[in-house]
Amino acid sequence: MQPTYTAKYPPAQGLALAVGERLGRPIFGVWITLALACAAMCWMFQAWMPRRWALAGGIMVALHPQIMEWSQNYWGGGVALFAGALVIGGFRRMLDEPRAGDAAWMGLGFGILANCRPYEGCVFGLLVMAALLIWLIRRRRMKWEALIRRIGLPMAGVLLLFAVEIGYYNWRVTGSALVMPYVVHERLYGIAPLFILGSPRPEPTYRHLAIQRLQEEYLAYYRAQRASPGALVKSTFLKAGLLAEEFLWSGLMVIALLGLPWALARDRRLWLALWIVVFFVVCELFCTWVFTHYAAPAAGLFFVMVLLSMRAVHTWRVGARRIGRNLTRALAILFVISFFHVGAKMAADRQGQWYYRRQALLDQLRAKPGKSLVIVEYGPDHNPNREWVYNEADIPDAKVIFARDVGPAKNRELLDYYRDRKAWVVHADAPENQLEPYPGS
């Protein structure tokens, strides 16, 4: 493996999946991180509102369809949400009274973000720290000596440990403490820039057509956005719309946000949350592609605005009638109903999907005696996003190994290397799984 067999991504999500794998299935690690995230969100809410509202907020987050979606994939939304909640909870508490303990919690959140979403964590961290320092210096008239003693030293101590961890991890993966795995991956394979204002890189020589097609697809997506000023504006609105659609819960959150002007008037600190979210989203839109889990670090502040807005709505009256209380109760009922609706939709039968067929084949081979090597053949119109070839962390001891078809001569080298394994070939793009013994094996 050159330089090593490692994911390009930072290690936090991989660690969560490794814990789950030790417990029986990788998805258990995802569920653990999301449970921790919801608990941390409740702790975070307690810094902004009374405890009963904080508990209601924790339940609302647990029922949110976006959180449910993160619980069914391996993309890492839960880890970043957990880290962001630690940062926001410590941030809000320090607006009232800076304490070393809260600074340490913030440092822990920043360190985890550096290990799961470095760019978003950096942007979010700079915005939060700028807002915190401006508030403390202007509102509390705190001196720099006190800020360094109560905030700087505790946070720096925690971040120093993470800096050592990140440097060591980078060194073991890339050979340099200052070079991230993601950077090496982009140098080897990437041609589309990660940010929309960047420039494409020269196309390298790829060993596999599937990887080449995937990278060319990324480049085509980038060029479509940069085709004209109008295309750039349209793509930017589409990215913002994606984030809004998923986090606003099909419009339910829009109703909840009706009370935001009143909430902003009641708590000036909420203005800090609003501006942090606005600037964070703007920085996110500079990315070439955007997914909802990218925004997970700042999602907690969005939920804070929703909860405080609902709390303001709760106090609305028309004469003696408490219409606000009835409205918030109705919203709570709609949240629960929509949760079960989304759950039923996600649980719908998808047995015909390609990833179910791959898993069925994997289960079939795991039930057979001995170890297997599966050569995967793709059709001429193969979709590079439907990738069959990925393996366990410990390839030599894996029960089943998947490999791409690279022609008889190269395949023979692989078969000779794994001569203790039964060799198979599967036609991945066929309507039905066609598992056959590899010719001549």
Buried (B, 14 or more C-beta within 10 A) or exposed (E): EEBEEBBBBBBBBBBBBBBBBEEEEBBBBBBBBBBBBBBBBBBBBBBBBEEEBBEBBBBBBBBBBBBBBBBEEBBBBBBBBBBBBBBBBBBBBBBEEBBBEBBBBBBBBBBBBBBBBBBBBBBBBEBBBBBBBEBBEEEBEBEEEEBEEBBBEBBEEBBEEBBEBBEEBBEEBBEEBEBBBBBBBBEEBBBBBBEBEEEBBEEBEBEBBBBBBBBBBBBEEBEEBBEEEEEBEBBBEEBBEBBEEBBBBEEBBEBBBBBBEBBBEBBEBBEBBBBBBEBBBEBBBBBBBBBBBBBBBBBBBBBBBBBBBBBBBBEBEEEEEBEBBEBBEEBBEBBEEBBEEBEEEEEEEEEEEBEEBBEEBBEEBEEEEEBBBBBBBBEEEBBBEBBBBEEBEEEEEBBBBBBBBBEEEEBEEBBEEBEEBBBBBBBBBEEEBEBEEBEEB
